[in-house]
Amino acid sequence: MKIILTHEVSGLGAAGDVVDVKDGYARNYLVPRKLAIRWTKGGEKDVEQIRRARKIHEIQTIEQANQVKAQLEGVKVRLAVRSGNAGRLFGSVTPADIASAIKAAGGPQVDKRRIELGSPIKTLGAHETFVRLHPEVAAKVDLEVVSE
């Protein structure tokens, strides 16, 4: 199935790209989460609008991405969450929680969709996450999850 990406999807493409994916992946994952729309001849007109919007919000150069990376890696991020006796969390830490913790720690504003978690964070302690700033630049953020 041919789709138009409306947001960046790791391993697939950036917003405004027209890609071919399996029908189930598009129908069950990408389209319901508003990460993509179905490709149509009329939808081709939307591609340019999506690309223009992406350029406005995206970090333009590698130099800018490296500056933001230096800011992110210099910030100590602590996130206080509710936890049980054994150090297990009630639920898990989401990318939105991490984005707000980075902002609260004095770091730059980060889009939650650019935060990549290796696996769900469900325990207290030190964890590392990555923020994809540019297709060639990713910042490592050390996250300390503590009990409230």
DSSP file (Angstrom, degrees, kcal/mol; ACC not computed):
  #  RESIDUE AA STRUCTURE BP1 BP2  ACC     N-H-->O    O-->H-N    N-H-->O    O-->H-N    TCO  KAPPA ALPHA  PHI   PSI    X-CA   Y-CA   Z-CA
    1    1 A M              0   0    0      0, 0.0    20,-2.6     0, 0.0     2,-0.5   0.000 360.0 360.0 360.0 138.5    0.0    0.0    0.0
    2    2 A K  E     +A   20   0A   0     18,-0.2    37,-2.1    37,-0.1     2,-0.3  -0.790 360.0 172.9 -93.1 128.5    1.3    3.5   -0.9
    3    3 A I  E     -AB  19  38A   0     16,-2.7    16,-2.0    -2,-0.5     2,-0.5  -0.894  31.4-131.3-133.1 162.9    1.1    6.0    2.0
    4    4 A I  E     -AB  18  37A   0     33,-3.0    33,-2.6    -2,-0.3     2,-0.3  -0.975  28.5-132.4-113.0 121.3    2.2    9.6    2.7
    5    5 A L  E     - B   0  36A   0     12,-2.6    11,-3.3    -2,-0.5    31,-0.3  -0.550  20.6-175.3 -74.7 134.1    4.0   10.0    6.0
    6    6 A T  S    S+     0   0    0     29,-2.6     2,-0.3    -2,-0.3    30,-0.2   0.589  74.0  25.6-101.9 -15.7    2.8   12.9    8.1
    7    7 A H  S    S-     0   0    0     28,-1.4     2,-0.2     7,-0.1    -1,-0.1  -0.924  98.0 -84.6-138.5 163.3    5.4   12.4   10.9
    8    8 A E        -     0   0    0     -2,-0.3     2,-0.5     6,-0.1     6,-0.2  -0.529  40.5-166.4 -71.1 134.7    8.9   10.9   11.0
    9    9 A V  B >>  -C   13   0B   0      4,-2.7     3,-2.2    -2,-0.2     4,-2.1  -0.991  26.4-114.6-124.5 122.2    8.9    7.1   11.5
   10   10 A S  T 34 S+     0   0    0     -2,-0.5     4,-0.0     1,-0.3    -2,-0.0  -0.291  98.8   8.1 -58.4 132.6   12.1    5.4   12.4
   11   11 A G  T 34 S+     0   0    0      1,-0.1    -1,-0.3    -2,-0.0     0, 0.0   0.425 126.9  62.8  79.1  -1.4   13.4    3.1    9.8
   12   12 A L  T <4 S-     0   0    0     -3,-2.2     2,-0.3     1,-0.3    -2,-0.2   0.731 101.9 -84.2-121.4 -48.8   10.7    4.2    7.3
   13   13 A G  B  <  -C    9   0B   0     -4,-2.1    -4,-2.7     6,-0.0    -1,-0.3  -0.966  38.2 -73.4 162.4-176.5   11.1    7.9    6.4
   14   14 A A    >   -     0   0    0     -2,-0.3     3,-1.9    -6,-0.2    -9,-0.3  -0.546  63.2 -67.9-104.9 170.7   10.4   11.5    7.3
   15   15 A A  T 3  S+     0   0    0      1,-0.3    -9,-0.2    -2,-0.2    -1,-0.1  -0.341 120.8  27.1 -60.4 134.3    7.2   13.6    7.0
   16   16 A G  T 3  S+     0   0    0    -11,-3.3    -1,-0.3     1,-0.4     2,-0.2   0.291  88.7 129.6  95.7  -9.0    6.2   14.1    3.4
   17   17 A D    <   -     0   0    0     -3,-1.9   -12,-2.6   -12,-0.1     2,-0.6  -0.558  52.8-140.6 -79.3 143.2    7.8   11.0    2.1
   18   18 A V  E     +A    4   0A   0    -14,-0.2     2,-0.3    -2,-0.2   -14,-0.2  -0.929  33.9 170.2-103.1 118.3    5.7    8.7   -0.1
   19   19 A V  E     -A    3   0A   0    -16,-2.0   -16,-2.7    -2,-0.6     2,-0.5  -0.875  34.3-125.3-130.3 158.9    6.5    5.0    0.8
   20   20 A D  E     +A    2   0A   0     -2,-0.3     2,-0.3   -18,-0.2   -18,-0.2  -0.917  38.2 163.6-102.6 126.2    5.2    1.6    0.1
   21   21 A V        -     0   0    0    -20,-2.6     2,-0.1    -2,-0.5    -9,-0.0  -0.870  45.1 -79.0-133.9 168.8    4.4   -0.6    3.1
   22   22 A K     >  -     0   0    0     -2,-0.3     4,-1.9     1,-0.1     5,-0.2  -0.394  42.9-118.0 -67.7 148.7    2.5   -3.7    3.8
   23   23 A D  H  > S+     0   0    0      1,-0.2     4,-3.0     2,-0.2     5,-0.2   0.890 111.4  49.8 -56.4 -45.7   -1.3   -3.2    4.0
   24   24 A G  H  > S+     0   0    0      1,-0.2     4,-2.8     2,-0.2     5,-0.4   0.881 108.1  52.9 -65.1 -39.2   -1.6   -4.4    7.6
   25   25 A Y  H  >>S+     0   0    0      2,-0.2     5,-2.1     1,-0.2     4,-1.4   0.909 116.0  40.3 -62.8 -42.4    1.2   -2.1    8.9
   26   26 A A  I  <>S+     0   0    0     -4,-1.9     5,-2.6     3,-0.2    -2,-0.2   0.942 120.6  42.4 -70.4 -48.0   -0.5    0.9    7.3
   27   27 A R  I  <5S+     0   0    0     -4,-3.0    -2,-0.2    -5,-0.2    -3,-0.2   0.852 125.1  31.9 -70.7 -36.8   -4.1    0.0    8.2
   28   28 A N  I  <5S+     0   0    0     -4,-2.8    -1,-0.2    -5,-0.2    -3,-0.2   0.694 134.3  13.3 -98.5 -20.8   -3.4   -1.2   11.8
   29   29 A Y  I  X5S+     0   0    0     -4,-1.4     4,-1.3    -5,-0.4     6,-0.2   0.756 122.5  39.9-121.0 -58.2   -0.5    1.0   12.9
   30   30 A L  I  4XS+     0   0    0     -5,-2.1     5,-2.5     2,-0.2     6,-1.0   0.936 116.9  42.4 -69.8 -49.1    0.4    4.0   10.8
   31   31 A V  T >4<S+     0   0    0     -5,-2.6     3,-1.6     1,-0.2    -1,-0.2   0.926 113.5  49.9 -69.4 -45.7   -3.0    5.4    9.8
   32   32 A P  T 345S+     0   0    0      0, 0.0    -1,-0.2     0, 0.0    -2,-0.2   0.848 112.0  49.5 -62.8 -30.5   -4.8    5.0   13.2
   33   33 A R  T 3<5S-     0   0    0     -4,-1.3    -2,-0.2     1,-0.0    -3,-0.1   0.361 113.6-120.1 -87.4   6.1   -1.9    6.7   15.0
   34   34 A K  T < 5S+     0   0    0     -3,-1.6    -3,-0.2     2,-0.2    -4,-0.1   0.793  78.8 124.8  59.4  31.4   -2.0    9.6   12.5
   35   35 A L  S   <S+     0   0    0     -5,-2.5   -29,-2.6    -6,-0.2   -28,-1.4   0.614  77.7  11.3 -88.2 -15.9    1.6    8.9   11.4
   36   36 A A  E     -B    5   0A   0     -6,-1.0     2,-0.3   -31,-0.3   -31,-0.2  -0.980  62.2-145.0-154.9 161.3    0.5    8.5    7.8
   37   37 A I  E     -B    4   0A   0    -33,-2.6   -33,-3.0    -2,-0.3     2,-0.1  -0.916  39.2 -91.9-126.0 157.9   -2.4    9.0    5.3
   38   38 A R  E     -B    3   0A   0     -2,-0.3     2,-0.4   -35,-0.2   -35,-0.2  -0.414  45.0-112.6 -68.1 143.5   -3.4    6.9    2.4
   39   39 A W        +     0   0    0    -37,-2.1     2,-0.3    -2,-0.1   -37,-0.1  -0.622  46.2 159.0 -80.0 131.8   -1.8    8.0   -0.9
   40   40 A T     >  -     0   0    0     -2,-0.4     4,-1.0     1,-0.1   -37,-0.0  -0.924  54.3-106.2-140.0 166.8   -4.2    9.4   -3.5
   41   41 A K  T >4 S+     0   0    0     -2,-0.3     3,-0.6     1,-0.2     4,-0.4   0.898 125.2  47.8 -62.6 -38.1   -3.7   11.6   -6.5
   42   42 A G  T >4 S+     0   0    0      1,-0.2     3,-1.0     2,-0.2     4,-0.5   0.803 104.2  62.0 -69.6 -29.2   -5.3   14.5   -4.6
   43   43 A G  T >> S+     0   0    0      1,-0.2     4,-0.9     2,-0.2     3,-0.7   0.712  84.9  75.8 -70.1 -20.7   -3.0   13.7   -1.6
   44   44 A E  H XX S+     0   0    0     -4,-1.0     4,-0.7    -3,-0.6     3,-0.5   0.833  89.5  58.8 -59.0 -31.5    0.0   14.4   -3.7
   45   45 A K  H <> S+     0   0    0     -3,-1.0     4,-0.9    -4,-0.4     3,-0.4   0.842 100.1  56.8 -66.8 -32.2   -0.8   18.1   -3.3
   46   46 A D  H <> S+     0   0    0     -3,-0.7     4,-2.6    -4,-0.5    -1,-0.2   0.743  90.5  74.3 -69.7 -23.3   -0.6   17.7    0.5
   47   47 A V  H <X S+     0   0    0     -4,-0.9     4,-2.5    -3,-0.5    -1,-0.2   0.916  96.1  47.1 -59.5 -45.0    3.0   16.4    0.2
   48   48 A E  H  X S+     0   0    0     -4,-0.7     4,-2.3    -3,-0.4    -1,-0.2   0.891 112.0  50.6 -65.0 -38.6    4.4   19.8   -0.5
   49   49 A Q  H  X S+     0   0    0     -4,-0.9     4,-2.2     2,-0.2    -2,-0.2   0.906 111.2  48.5 -65.4 -41.2    2.5   21.4    2.4
   50   50 A I  H  X S+     0   0    0     -4,-2.6     4,-2.3     1,-0.2    -2,-0.2   0.909 111.4  50.0 -64.7 -42.4    3.7   18.7    4.8
   51   51 A R  H  X S+     0   0    0     -4,-2.5     4,-2.1    -5,-0.2    -2,-0.2   0.892 109.8  50.4 -65.1 -39.4    7.3   19.2    3.6
   52   52 A R  H  X S+     0   0    0     -4,-2.3     4,-1.5     2,-0.2    -1,-0.2   0.926 111.9  47.6 -63.2 -43.8    7.0   23.0    4.1
   53   53 A A  H  X S+     0   0    0     -4,-2.2     4,-1.7     1,-0.2    -2,-0.2   0.878 110.2  53.2 -64.7 -37.2    5.7   22.5    7.6
   54   54 A R  H  X S+     0   0    0     -4,-2.3     4,-1.8     1,-0.2    -1,-0.2   0.902 105.9  53.1 -64.4 -41.0    8.4   20.0    8.4
   55   55 A K  H  < S+     0   0    0     -4,-2.1    -1,-0.2     1,-0.2    -2,-0.2   0.847 107.4  52.1 -64.1 -34.0   11.1   22.5    7.3
   56   56 A I  H  < S+     0   0    0     -4,-1.5    -1,-0.2     1,-0.2    -2,-0.2   0.919 119.4  33.5 -67.5 -43.1    9.7   25.1    9.7
   57   57 A H  H  < S+     0   0    0     -4,-1.7    -2,-0.2     2,-0.1     2,-0.2   0.606 103.3  90.1 -90.7 -13.3    9.8   22.8   12.7
   58   58 A E  S  < S-     0   0    0     -4,-1.8     2,-0.5    -5,-0.2    76,-0.1  -0.526  86.0-106.7 -89.8 150.0   12.8   20.7   11.9
   59   59 A I        -     0   0    0     74,-0.5    -1,-0.1    -2,-0.2    -2,-0.1  -0.649  35.8-154.5 -71.1 123.1   16.4   21.4   12.9
   60   60 A Q        +     0   0    0     -2,-0.5     2,-0.3    -4,-0.1    -1,-0.2   0.903  60.7  29.7 -76.1 -44.7   17.8   22.5    9.6
   61   61 A T  S  > S-     0   0    0      1,-0.1     4,-2.0    73,-0.0     5,-0.1  -0.731  72.4-118.1-120.9 164.7   21.5   21.7    9.7
   62   62 A I  H  > S+     0   0    0     -2,-0.3     4,-2.5     1,-0.2     5,-0.2   0.837 114.5  59.3 -66.2 -33.0   23.8   19.3   11.4
   63   63 A E  H  > S+     0   0    0      2,-0.2     4,-1.9     1,-0.2    -1,-0.2   0.924 106.6  46.3 -63.2 -43.8   25.5   22.2   13.2
   64   64 A Q  H  > S+     0   0    0      1,-0.2     4,-2.3     2,-0.2    -1,-0.2   0.912 112.2  51.4 -62.8 -41.7   22.2   23.2   14.9
   65   65 A A  H  X S+     0   0    0     -4,-2.0     4,-2.3     1,-0.2    -2,-0.2   0.890 108.7  50.9 -62.9 -39.7   21.6   19.5   15.8
   66   66 A N  H  X S+     0   0    0     -4,-2.5     4,-2.1     2,-0.2    -1,-0.2   0.853 108.4  52.3 -67.8 -33.7   25.0   19.3   17.3
   67   67 A Q  H  X S+     0   0    0     -4,-1.9     4,-1.8     2,-0.2    -2,-0.2   0.931 112.3  44.4 -65.5 -45.3   24.4   22.4   19.4
   68   68 A V  H  X S+     0   0    0     -4,-2.3     4,-2.6     1,-0.2    -2,-0.2   0.875 111.1  55.6 -66.2 -36.4   21.1   21.0   20.7
   69   69 A K  H  X S+     0   0    0     -4,-2.3     4,-2.6     1,-0.2    -2,-0.2   0.912 106.2  50.4 -61.2 -43.5   22.8   17.6   21.3
   70   70 A A  H  X S+     0   0    0     -4,-2.1     4,-0.9     1,-0.2    -1,-0.2   0.887 111.2  49.2 -62.9 -38.8   25.4   19.4   23.5
   71   71 A Q  H  < S+     0   0    0     -4,-1.8     3,-0.4     2,-0.2     4,-0.3   0.923 113.0  46.9 -65.0 -43.8   22.7   21.0   25.5
   72   72 A L  H >< S+     0   0    0     -4,-2.6     3,-1.2     1,-0.2    -2,-0.2   0.900 111.0  49.9 -66.6 -41.5   20.8   17.8   26.0
   73   73 A E  H 3< S+     0   0    0     -4,-2.6    -1,-0.2     1,-0.3    -2,-0.2   0.677 107.2  56.6 -74.7 -14.6   23.8   15.8   27.0
   74   74 A G  T 3< S+     0   0    0     -4,-0.9     2,-0.4    -3,-0.4    -1,-0.3   0.480  90.0  92.2 -90.4  -3.0   24.8   18.4   29.6
   75   75 A V    <   -     0   0    0     -3,-1.2     2,-0.7    -4,-0.3    67,-0.3  -0.772  68.0-142.8 -98.0 133.8   21.4   18.2   31.4
   76   76 A K        -     0   0    0     -2,-0.4     2,-0.6    29,-0.2    67,-0.1  -0.856  21.9-158.5 -91.9 115.7   20.9   15.9   34.4
   77   77 A V  E     +d  143   0C   0     65,-1.0    67,-2.6    -2,-0.7     2,-0.4  -0.857  13.4 179.8-105.2 119.6   17.3   14.6   34.0
   78   78 A R  E     -d  144   0C   0     -2,-0.6     2,-0.5    23,-0.3    67,-0.2  -0.958   6.3-167.6-116.7 136.4   15.5   13.3   37.1
   79   79 A L  E     -d  145   0C   0     65,-2.7    67,-2.5    -2,-0.4     2,-0.5  -0.974   8.2-153.2-128.2 117.0   12.0   12.0   36.9
   80   80 A A  E     +d  146   0C   0     -2,-0.5     2,-0.3    65,-0.2    67,-0.2  -0.796  26.5 164.0 -92.7 123.9    9.9   11.4   40.0
   81   81 A V  E     -d  147   0C   0     65,-2.5    67,-1.7    -2,-0.5     2,-0.3  -0.907  42.4 -93.6-135.2 161.8    7.3    8.7   39.6
   82   82 A R        +     0   0    0     -2,-0.3     8,-1.6    65,-0.2     2,-0.3  -0.574  50.5 173.5 -75.9 137.8    5.1    6.5   41.8
   83   83 A S  B     -G   89   0D   0     -2,-0.3     6,-0.2     6,-0.2     2,-0.1  -0.945  26.3-119.3-143.1 164.0    6.6    3.1   42.5
   84   84 A G    >   -     0   0    0      4,-3.3     3,-1.0    -2,-0.3     6,-0.0  -0.150  46.0 -84.1 -90.0-171.0    6.0    0.1   44.6
   85   85 A N  T 3  S+     0   0    0      1,-0.2    -1,-0.0     2,-0.1    -2,-0.0   0.863 123.6  52.3 -66.6 -38.5    8.1   -1.5   47.3
   86   86 A A  T 3  S-     0   0    0      2,-0.1    -1,-0.2     1,-0.1     3,-0.1   0.326 122.1 -98.5 -85.4   8.9   10.4   -3.5   45.0
   87   87 A G  S <  S+     0   0    0     -3,-1.0    37,-2.0     1,-0.3     2,-0.3   0.573  80.2 136.8  86.8   8.2   11.3   -0.5   42.8
   88   88 A R  E     -H  123   0E   0     35,-0.2    -4,-3.3     1,-0.1    -1,-0.3  -0.702  50.9-123.9 -90.0 143.6    8.7   -1.3   40.1
   89   89 A L  E     -G   83   0E   0     33,-2.4     2,-1.2    -2,-0.3    -6,-0.2  -0.466  15.3-117.1 -84.3 154.4    6.7    1.5   38.7
   90   90 A F  E    S-     0   0E   0     -8,-1.6     2,-0.3    -2,-0.1    -8,-0.2  -0.788  95.0 -23.5 -84.8  96.0    2.9    1.8   38.6
   91   91 A G  E    S-     0   0E   0     -2,-1.2     2,-0.3    31,-0.1    -2,-0.2  -0.781  98.8 -75.4  97.2-146.8    2.8    1.9   34.8
   92   92 A S  E     -     0   0E   0     -2,-0.3     2,-0.5    30,-0.0    30,-0.2  -0.948  39.1 -91.9-147.9 167.2    5.8    3.0   32.8
   93   93 A V  E     -H  121   0E   0     28,-2.1    28,-0.6    -2,-0.3    -2,-0.0  -0.714  43.6-154.6 -84.4 127.9    7.7    6.1   31.8
   94   94 A T     >  -     0   0    0     -2,-0.5     4,-1.9    26,-0.1     3,-0.3  -0.605  28.3-111.1-100.2 161.5    6.4    7.6   28.5
   95   95 A P  H  > S+     0   0    0      0, 0.0     4,-2.5     0, 0.0     5,-0.2   0.837 119.8  57.4 -58.3 -32.1    8.2    9.7   26.0
   96   96 A A  H  > S+     0   0    0      2,-0.2     4,-2.1     1,-0.2     5,-0.2   0.892 105.1  50.5 -65.7 -38.5    5.9   12.6   27.0
   97   97 A D  H  > S+     0   0    0     -3,-0.3     4,-2.0     2,-0.2    -1,-0.2   0.909 111.6  48.2 -62.7 -42.1    7.1   12.3   30.6
   98   98 A I  H  X S+     0   0    0     -4,-1.9     4,-2.3     2,-0.2    -2,-0.2   0.905 109.5  52.3 -66.5 -42.0   10.7   12.4   29.5
   99   99 A A  H  X S+     0   0    0     -4,-2.5     4,-1.9     1,-0.2    11,-0.3   0.908 111.7  45.9 -61.8 -42.4   10.1   15.4   27.3
  100  100 A S  H  X S+     0   0    0     -4,-2.1     4,-2.2     1,-0.2    -1,-0.2   0.856 111.5  52.5 -70.3 -33.3    8.6   17.3   30.1
  101  101 A A  H  X S+     0   0    0     -4,-2.0     4,-1.6     2,-0.2   -23,-0.3   0.869 108.1  51.2 -68.8 -36.5   11.4   16.3   32.5
  102  102 A I  H  <>S+     0   0    0     -4,-2.3     5,-2.5     2,-0.2     4,-0.2   0.928 112.1  46.6 -63.9 -44.9   14.0   17.5   30.0
  103  103 A K  H ><5S+     0   0    0     -4,-1.9     3,-1.2     1,-0.2    -2,-0.2   0.900 112.1  50.4 -63.7 -41.4   12.2   20.9   29.8
  104  104 A A  H 3<5S+     0   0    0     -4,-2.2    -1,-0.2     1,-0.3    -2,-0.2   0.796 105.1  57.9 -68.2 -28.4   11.9   21.1   33.6
  105  105 A A  T 3<5S-     0   0    0     -4,-1.6    -1,-0.3    -5,-0.1   -29,-0.2   0.458 127.3 -97.4 -81.7  -0.3   15.6   20.3   34.1
  106  106 A G  T < 5S+     0   0    0     -3,-1.2    -3,-0.2     1,-0.2    -2,-0.1   0.584  81.6 131.9  97.1  11.5   16.5   23.3   31.9
  107  107 A G      < -     0   0    0     -5,-2.5    -1,-0.2    -6,-0.2   -35,-0.1  -0.293  62.9 -79.1 -87.2 177.0   17.0   21.6   28.6
  108  108 A P        -     0   0    0      0, 0.0     2,-0.3     0, 0.0    -1,-0.2  -0.292  55.3 -86.7 -72.8 161.0   15.6   22.5   25.2
  109  109 A Q        -     0   0    0     -6,-0.1     2,-0.4    -7,-0.1    -9,-0.1  -0.541  50.6-166.0 -67.8 127.5   12.0   21.8   24.2
  110  110 A V        -     0   0    0     -2,-0.3     2,-0.3   -11,-0.3    -7,-0.1  -0.959  21.4-122.2-122.8 135.5   12.0   18.3   22.7
  111  111 A D    >   -     0   0    0     -2,-0.4     3,-1.8     1,-0.1     4,-0.3  -0.608  18.8-137.4 -74.1 130.5    9.2   16.7   20.6
  112  112 A K  G >  S+     0   0    0     -2,-0.3     3,-1.0     1,-0.3    -1,-0.1   0.764 101.1  63.7 -62.3 -25.2    8.0   13.5   22.3
  113  113 A R  G 3  S+     0   0    0      1,-0.2    -1,-0.3     3,-0.0    -2,-0.0   0.653  97.2  57.5 -74.6 -13.1    7.9   11.7   18.9
  114  114 A R  G <  S+     0   0    0     -3,-1.8    18,-2.8   -19,-0.1     2,-0.5   0.507  83.7  98.5 -92.9  -5.6   11.7   12.1   18.6
  115  115 A I  E <   -E  131   0C   0     -3,-1.0     2,-0.6    -4,-0.3    16,-0.2  -0.723  59.5-160.3 -86.5 127.0   12.4   10.3   21.9
  116  116 A E  E     -E  130   0C   0     14,-3.6    14,-1.9    -2,-0.5     2,-0.5  -0.934   4.1-164.5-113.2 120.2   13.4    6.7   21.3
  117  117 A L        -     0   0    0     -2,-0.6    12,-0.1    12,-0.2    -2,-0.0  -0.869  14.2-150.4-100.4 133.0   13.2    4.2   24.2
  118  118 A G  S    S-     0   0    0     -2,-0.5    -1,-0.2    10,-0.4    11,-0.1   0.946  83.0 -12.3 -65.6 -47.0   15.0    0.9   23.7
  119  119 A S  S    S-     0   0    0     -3,-0.1    -1,-0.3     0, 0.0    -3,-0.0  -0.953  95.4 -72.8-146.3 161.3   12.5   -0.9   25.9
  120  120 A P        -     0   0    0      0, 0.0     2,-0.8     0, 0.0   -26,-0.1  -0.289  45.4-126.7 -59.6 140.4    9.7    0.4   28.3
  121  121 A I  E     +H   93   0E   0    -28,-0.6   -28,-2.1     1,-0.1     6,-0.0  -0.808  47.6 149.4 -92.1 112.1   11.0    1.9   31.5
  122  122 A K  E     +     0   0E   0     -2,-0.8   -33,-2.4   -30,-0.2     2,-0.3   0.246  50.8  65.6-127.9   9.9    9.3    0.1   34.4
  123  123 A T  E    S-H   88   0E   0    -35,-0.2   -35,-0.2   -40,-0.1    22,-0.1  -0.914  79.7-105.9-132.9 159.9   11.9    0.3   37.1
  124  124 A L  S    S+     0   0    0    -37,-2.0     2,-0.2    -2,-0.3    22,-0.2  -0.400  73.9  59.4 -75.0 159.7   13.6    2.9   39.3
  125  125 A G  E    S- F   0 145C   0     20,-2.6    20,-3.1    -2,-0.1     2,-0.4  -0.737  91.0 -25.3 121.8-167.7   17.3    3.7   38.6
  126  126 A A  E     + F   0 144C   0     -2,-0.2     2,-0.3    18,-0.2    18,-0.2  -0.693  57.5 170.1 -89.2 134.0   19.4    5.1   35.8
  127  127 A H  E     - F   0 143C   0     16,-3.2    16,-3.5    -2,-0.4     2,-0.4  -0.947  23.0-138.3-135.7 155.3   18.3    4.6   32.2
  128  128 A E  E     + F   0 142C   0     -2,-0.3   -10,-0.4    14,-0.2     2,-0.3  -0.969  20.6 178.1-120.5 138.5   19.5    6.0   28.9
  129  129 A T  E     - F   0 141C   0     12,-2.5    12,-3.0    -2,-0.4     2,-0.4  -0.842  19.6-131.5-127.7 165.2   17.3    7.2   26.1
  130  130 A F  E     -EF 116 140C   0    -14,-1.9   -14,-3.6    -2,-0.3     2,-0.5  -0.946   5.6-154.6-122.8 143.0   18.0    8.7   22.7
  131  131 A V  E     -EF 115 139C   0      8,-2.5     8,-2.6    -2,-0.4     2,-1.0  -0.973  15.1-142.8-116.3 118.1   16.6   11.8   21.1
  132  132 A R  E     + F   0 138C   0    -18,-2.8     6,-0.2    -2,-0.5    -2,-0.0  -0.706  29.9 166.0 -83.7 103.7   16.7   11.8   17.3
  133  133 A L  E     -     0   0C   0      4,-1.5   -74,-0.5    -2,-1.0    -1,-0.2   0.788  67.4  -0.3 -88.5 -31.3   17.4   15.4   16.4
  134  134 A H  E >  S- F   0 137C   0      3,-2.0     3,-1.0   -76,-0.1    -1,-0.3  -0.951  83.5 -97.3-153.2 156.6   18.4   15.0   12.8
  135  135 A P  T 3  S+     0   0    0      0, 0.0     3,-0.1     0, 0.0    -3,-0.0   0.772 127.9  33.4 -55.5 -23.0   18.6   12.0   10.5
  136  136 A E  T 3  S+     0   0    0      1,-0.1     2,-0.4    -4,-0.0   -74,-0.0   0.481 113.4  66.0-109.0  -4.8   22.3   11.9   11.2
  137  137 A V  E <   + F   0 134C   0     -3,-1.0    -3,-2.0     2,-0.0    -4,-1.5  -0.973  50.5 172.0-128.4 126.6   22.4   13.1   14.8
  138  138 A A  E     - F   0 132C   0     -2,-0.4     2,-0.4    -6,-0.2    -6,-0.2  -0.997  20.3-144.6-129.8 137.9   21.1   11.5   18.0
  139  139 A A  E     - F   0 131C   0     -8,-2.6    -8,-2.5    -2,-0.4     2,-0.5  -0.844  11.2-136.6-103.1 136.2   21.6   12.7   21.5
  140  140 A K  E     - F   0 130C   0     -2,-0.4     2,-0.5   -10,-0.2   -10,-0.2  -0.806  19.9-165.0 -90.4 126.3   22.0   10.3   24.4
  141  141 A V  E     - F   0 129C   0    -12,-3.0   -12,-2.5    -2,-0.5     2,-0.6  -0.959  11.6-144.5-116.4 122.1   20.1   11.5   27.5
  142  142 A D  E     - F   0 128C   0     -2,-0.5   -65,-1.0   -67,-0.3     2,-0.5  -0.764  21.0-165.5 -86.0 124.1   20.8    9.9   30.9
  143  143 A L  E     -dF  77 127C   0    -16,-3.5   -16,-3.2    -2,-0.6     2,-0.6  -0.933  11.2-159.8-116.7 128.6   17.6    9.6   32.8
  144  144 A E  E     -dF  78 126C   0    -67,-2.6   -65,-2.7    -2,-0.5     2,-0.6  -0.941   8.5-158.7-109.4 117.1   17.4    8.9   36.5
  145  145 A V  E     +dF  79 125C   0    -20,-3.1   -20,-2.6    -2,-0.6     2,-0.3  -0.850  18.3 177.6 -97.6 120.6   14.0    7.6   37.6
  146  146 A V  E     -d   80   0C   0    -67,-2.5   -65,-2.5    -2,-0.6     2,-0.2  -0.818  31.6-100.4-122.0 160.9   13.4    8.1   41.3
  147  147 A S  E      d   81   0C   0     -2,-0.3   -65,-0.2   -67,-0.2   -67,-0.0  -0.539 360.0 360.0 -80.0 145.0   10.5    7.4   43.6
  148  148 A E              0   0    0    -67,-1.7   -66,-0.1    -2,-0.2    -1,-0.1   0.463 360.0 360.0 -69.9 360.0    8.1   10.2   44.6
